[in-house]
C-alpha cells in the first residue's frame, strides 16, 4: 500500500517591517538564485540598501509567498501617492529593472503571489515599472483577475555574452578596424585592470564617484550620483554583492594611478555595467573608455558563464556602435475590479506626463538655440 504525500500549501503574507525585511537576507538570496529571470536589482543587498537610503517610514509593502517554511515568491513594493495610492517597486529611478521573484521550482508560486497582491492592493493601483522582457512579473500579469493595462517603458540594449573578438565580428569591417586600433592603444598605454576585494570596496566606490564627477563636470552629470545618500547606498549594496559574487568592482590603472573604475552588477543570467568614473586625462590620451570597459565586461561575462551582457537603459550613440539588440521594458498597471476607474485615471495621468515630456524634448533644441542667440546678443551689447 502506498501513501500519497499531500502537497504543502502556499501562503501569502504582507510584511511592512524593515527589521523583518533585513532578516530575510538568507532566504531571499536562495529565492533570488532560484529565479532565472531575476536581475541584480532584485537582490536583497540592492533592495534593502535602497530602502535604507530612500525608503519612507511606514510605507514598506513586501508580499511574500511561502511553501511551508520555504520562501518561493516575493514582490518588493512600497506605498506611494501619485497622487492616488499606488504600490510601486523598491529600487526607484536608480535601478534599471524592477520585477517580482518567483521560484522556478514552484509552479504555483505565481498564482499565490497574485492572491497576496490582490489583498495588498485594496484601494491602490499596482504600478510595476521597468520589467525586463521575460521577467517574472509577466506571470503576475497572466494570472491577474482584475483590471490591467500594459505599457511600454524604457528602451534597453543588450549584447550576447561572447568574447570581444566575436563582438567585433558583428561590426562592419571598417568599424571593426577602428575598434581594433583602439584596443591596440589601450595595450600601448599599459592600462592594467585590478579587481577590488570586498574590504576595499568603500574606498574604491568613493574614488569611482569622484572620477565620475570629474568626467561629467560641466556636461550635465546626473545630480543623484553626487549625493551622499547615493554613495551610502552604493557602498552598502556593492560591498555585500561583491561578497556574494553579484557585483564586480574594477579599477583601471596606469602605473600607480587609478585612472578609471567601474561597477558591474550580475545575476545568474545577466551582467550589466552599472556606473563608471574616468579621469578626463584618459580622453586627452585618446582612450576610448567604452571599448576599455567592454573589453573587461565581455571577458568576465564569458568566463562566468552568463548569457547576457546588458548595456542597461538608454540608447546613447556610443552603445549603438556595437549593434546591440534593442529591448523595451514593460510597465504593468494592475488593480482590483472595483478600482477600474482609478486605474484608467492613473493611466491617463501617465499618458499626459509622457506627452508633456516628449513635447519638451522636441522643443529643447529650439530653446537652446534661442538662449544662445540671447547670450550672444547680450555679449555683443556689453562689448559695444
C-alpha positions in Angstrom: 0.0 0.0 0.0 1.4 3.4 -1.0 0.7 6.6 0.8 0.4 9.9 -1.1 2.0 13.0 0.4 -0.3 15.9 0.5 1.3 18.9 -1.3 2.4 21.7 1.1 0.1 24.7 0.9 1.2 28.0 -0.4 0.5 31.0 1.9 0.9 34.7 1.1 1.6 37.3 3.7 2.3 41.1 3.8 5.4 42.4 5.5 5.7 46.1 6.4 8.5 45.9 9.0 12.0 46.9 7.8 13.6 44.8 10.5 11.9 41.7 9.2 13.0 42.8 5.7 16.6 42.9 6.9 16.3 39.4 8.4 15.0 38.0 5.1 18.5 38.2 3.6 19.5 34.4 3.5 16.2 33.1 2.3 15.7 36.0 -0.1 19.1 35.1 -1.6 18.1 31.5 -2.1 14.9 32.6 -3.9 16.9 35.1 -6.0 19.2 32.3 -7.1 16.2 30.1 -8.0 14.6 32.8 -10.2 16.4 32.8 -13.5 14.6 35.9 -14.7 15.9 37.9 -11.8 18.3 40.9 -12.5 20.8 42.2 -10.0 18.3 44.9 -9.0 16.1 42.2 -7.3 18.9 41.0 -5.0 18.4 41.6 -1.2 21.5 43.7 -0.8 20.5 46.1 -3.5 16.8 46.4 -2.4 17.4 46.6 1.3 20.2 49.1 0.9 18.0 51.2 -1.4 15.2 51.1 1.3 17.7 52.2 3.9 18.7 55.3 1.9 15.5 56.1 0.1 12.6 54.5 1.8 9.8 56.3 3.6 8.9 55.1 7.1 5.6 53.2 7.2 5.3 52.6 3.5 7.2 49.3 3.1 4.9 46.6 1.5 6.5 43.2 0.8 4.2 40.5 -0.4 5.8 37.1 0.5 4.8 33.6 -0.6 5.9 30.5 1.3 5.5 26.9 0.8 5.8 25.6 4.3 8.9 27.4 5.6 10.4 28.0 2.2 10.2 31.4 0.6 9.0 30.9 -3.0 7.8 34.3 -4.1 8.3 37.9 -3.3 7.0 41.3 -4.6 9.2 44.1 -3.1 6.9 47.1 -3.1 6.2 50.3 -1.2 3.2 52.6 -0.9 3.4 55.9 -2.8 0.9 58.6 -3.7 0.9 59.8 -7.4 -1.4 61.5 -6.3 -3.7 58.4 -5.8 -2.4 55.5 -3.7 -0.1 53.2 -5.7 2.1 50.2 -4.9 5.4 50.7 -6.7 8.7 48.7 -6.8 11.5 49.3 -4.5 14.7 50.5 -6.2 13.3 53.7 -7.7 14.9 55.5 -10.6 18.5 54.4 -9.8 17.5 50.8 -10.7 17.4 49.8 -14.3 15.0 46.9 -13.9 12.3 46.0 -11.4 10.5 42.7 -11.0 9.0 40.2 -8.6 10.8 37.0 -7.6 9.3 33.5 -8.3 10.9 30.2 -7.5 11.3 28.4 -10.8 10.9 25.1 -8.9 7.4 26.0 -7.6 4.9 26.3 -10.4 2.1 27.5 -8.0 4.1 30.5 -6.7 2.8 33.0 -9.3 -0.9 32.3 -8.5 -0.2 32.6 -4.8 1.7 35.8 -5.2 -1.2 37.2 -7.2 -3.6 36.4 -4.4 -1.4 38.2 -2.0 -1.1 41.2 -4.3 -4.9 41.4 -4.7 -5.2 41.7 -0.9 -2.4 44.2 -0.7 -3.8 46.4 -3.5 -7.1 47.2 -1.6 -7.6 50.9 -2.5 -4.4 51.2 -4.6 -3.1 50.7 -8.1 -0.1 48.4 -8.6 2.5 50.0 -10.9 5.2 47.6 -11.9 7.7 49.7 -13.8 10.8 48.7 -15.9 10.1 45.0 -16.1 12.6 43.4 -18.5 11.0 41.3 -21.2 10.7 37.7 -19.9 10.6 39.0 -16.3 8.7 37.0 -13.6 6.1 39.8 -13.4 4.8 38.6 -16.7 3.3 35.6 -14.8 1.6 38.0 -12.4 0.1 39.8 -15.4 -1.1 36.5 -16.9 -2.8 35.4 -13.6 -4.2 38.8 -12.6 -8.0 38.6 -12.1 -8.9 42.3 -12.0 -8.3 45.2 -14.4 -4.9 45.7 -16.0 -3.0 47.8 -18.5 0.3 47.1 -20.2 2.5 49.9 -21.4 6.0 50.3 -22.9 8.7 51.7 -20.6 12.4 52.4 -21.1 14.5 51.0 -24.0 17.4 48.9 -23.1 20.3 47.5 -25.2 21.9 44.0 -24.8 24.8 42.1 -26.3 25.4 38.4 -26.4 27.8 37.0 -23.8 30.7 36.3 -26.1 34.4 37.4 -26.2 35.3 40.8 -27.6 36.7 39.3 -30.9 33.2 37.8 -31.5 31.6 41.1 -30.8 33.9 42.8 -33.4 32.6 40.3 -36.0 29.2 41.9 -35.6 30.5 45.2 -36.9 31.2 46.4 -40.5 34.8 45.8 -41.4 35.7 49.5 -41.2 34.2 49.9 -37.7 35.9 46.7 -36.6 39.3 48.1 -37.8 38.7 51.3 -35.8 37.9 49.4 -32.6 41.0 47.1 -33.0 43.1 50.2 -33.3 41.5 51.5 -30.1 42.4 48.2 -28.4 46.0 48.5 -29.5 46.0 52.0 -28.0 44.9 50.5 -24.6 47.7 47.9 -24.8 50.3 50.6 -25.7 49.3 52.7 -22.7 49.8 49.7 -20.4 46.4 50.1 -18.7 46.1 47.4 -16.0 42.9 46.1 -14.5 42.6 45.3 -10.8 39.5 43.6 -9.2 38.8 45.3 -5.9 38.4 42.9 -2.9 35.5 43.3 -0.5 37.3 45.1 2.3 38.4 47.8 -0.1 35.0 48.5 -1.7 34.1 51.6 0.3 37.3 53.5 -0.6 37.1 52.3 -4.2 33.4 53.4 -4.6 34.4 56.8 -3.3 37.2 57.0 -5.9 34.8 55.9 -8.6 32.3 58.6 -7.7 35.0 61.2 -7.6 36.1 60.3 -11.0 32.5 60.1 -12.2 32.0 63.7 -11.1 35.2 64.8 -12.8 34.3 63.2 -16.1 30.9 64.8 -16.2 31.9 68.2 -14.8 30.2 70.9 -16.8 28.4 68.3 -19.0 25.2 67.6 -17.1 26.0 64.9 -14.5 23.1 63.1 -13.0 22.6 65.0 -9.8 21.7 62.0 -7.7 25.0 60.3 -8.4 26.7 63.1 -6.4 24.5 62.9 -3.4 25.6 61.4 -0.1 22.6 59.0 0.1 23.5 57.5 -3.3 27.1 57.0 -2.2 26.0 55.3 1.0 23.6 53.1 -0.9 26.2 52.1 -3.5 28.9 51.3 -0.8 26.5 49.1 1.2 25.0 47.3 -1.8 28.3 46.8 -3.7 30.1 45.5 -0.6 27.6 42.8 0.0 27.2 42.0 -3.6 30.9 41.6 -4.1 30.8 39.1 -1.2 28.1 37.0 -2.8 29.5 37.2 -6.3 26.8 39.5 -7.6 29.0 42.6 -8.2 32.5 43.2 -9.6 34.3 46.5 -8.9 37.3 47.1 -11.1 40.0 49.7 -11.2 42.0 50.7 -14.3 45.5 51.9 -13.5 48.4 53.5 -15.4 51.3 52.8 -13.1 50.2 53.5 -9.5 47.5 56.0 -10.5 43.8 55.0 -10.7 42.5 56.4 -14.0 39.1 54.8 -14.0 36.8 52.5 -12.0 33.5 50.8 -12.8 31.0 48.5 -11.0 29.3 45.6 -12.9 26.2 44.1 -11.3 25.3 40.5 -12.0 22.5 37.9 -11.6 22.6 34.2 -12.7 22.0 35.1 -16.4 22.8 38.7 -16.8 25.7 41.1 -16.2 25.5 44.9 -16.7 27.9 47.8 -16.3 26.1 50.0 -13.9 28.3 53.0 -13.3 31.9 54.1 -14.0 34.1 57.1 -13.4 37.1 58.0 -15.6 39.7 60.7 -15.3 39.5 63.4 -18.0 43.1 62.7 -18.8 42.1 59.4 -20.4 40.2 61.3 -23.0 43.1 63.6 -23.5 45.2 60.5 -24.2 42.6 59.4 -26.8 41.4 56.4 -24.8 38.1 55.0 -25.9 36.6 54.4 -22.4 33.6 52.4 -23.7 35.9 50.0 -25.5 38.1 49.6 -22.4 35.1 48.8 -20.2 33.5 46.5 -22.8 36.8 44.5 -23.2 36.7 43.8 -19.5 32.9 43.1 -19.2 32.8 40.8 -22.2 35.7 38.7 -20.9 34.2 38.5 -17.4 30.6 37.6 -18.6 32.0 34.9 -20.9 34.2 33.4 -18.2 31.4 33.4 -15.6 29.0 31.5 -17.9 26.3 34.2 -18.1 24.3 34.6 -21.3 23.6 38.4 -21.5 25.8 41.5 -21.4 23.4 44.3 -20.7 24.1 47.9 -21.6 21.1 48.7 -19.4 18.7 51.6 -20.1 19.3 54.2 -22.7 20.2 54.3 -26.4 23.2 56.5 -26.3 25.2 56.6 -29.6 28.3 55.1 -28.2 26.2 51.9 -27.3 24.7 51.7 -30.8 28.2 51.4 -32.4 28.2 47.8 -31.2 24.9 46.8 -32.9 23.2 45.6 -29.7 19.7 44.1 -29.5 17.0 46.5 -28.6 14.5 45.5 -25.8 11.7 47.6 -24.4 10.9 47.3 -20.7 7.3 46.7 -19.8 5.1 48.6 -17.3 2.2 46.7 -15.8 -0.7 48.5 -14.2 -2.9 46.3 -12.1 -5.9 46.9 -9.9 -8.8 45.1 -8.3 -12.0 45.1 -10.4 -13.6 47.8 -8.3 -10.6 50.1 -9.0 -11.1 50.1 -12.7 -12.0 53.9 -12.9 -9.0 54.7 -10.7 -6.6 52.6 -13.0 -7.9 54.4 -16.1 -7.4 57.8 -14.5 -3.9 56.7 -13.4 -3.0 55.6 -16.9 -4.4 58.8 -18.3 -2.2 60.8 -16.0 0.9 58.8 -17.1 0.0 59.4 -20.7 -0.3 63.1 -20.1 3.1 63.3 -18.4 4.7 61.2 -21.2 3.2 63.6 -23.8 4.5 66.6 -21.9 8.0 65.1 -21.7 8.0 64.3 -25.4 6.9 67.8 -26.3 9.5 69.4 -24.0 12.2 67.1 -25.6 11.3 68.3 -29.1 11.3 71.9 -28.0 14.7 71.7 -26.2 16.9 72.3 -29.4 14.9 75.4 -30.2 15.1 76.6 -26.6 18.9 76.1 -26.6 19.2 78.0 -29.9 17.2 80.9 -28.5 19.3 81.0 -25.3 22.5 81.0 -27.4 21.2 83.9 -29.6 20.2 85.8 -26.4 23.6 85.3 -24.8 25.3 86.4 -28.0 23.2 89.5 -28.1 23.9 90.3 -24.5 27.6 89.7 -25.1 27.6 92.0 -28.2 25.8 94.7 -26.2 28.3 94.5 -23.4 31.2 94.8 -25.9 29.6 97.8 -27.6 
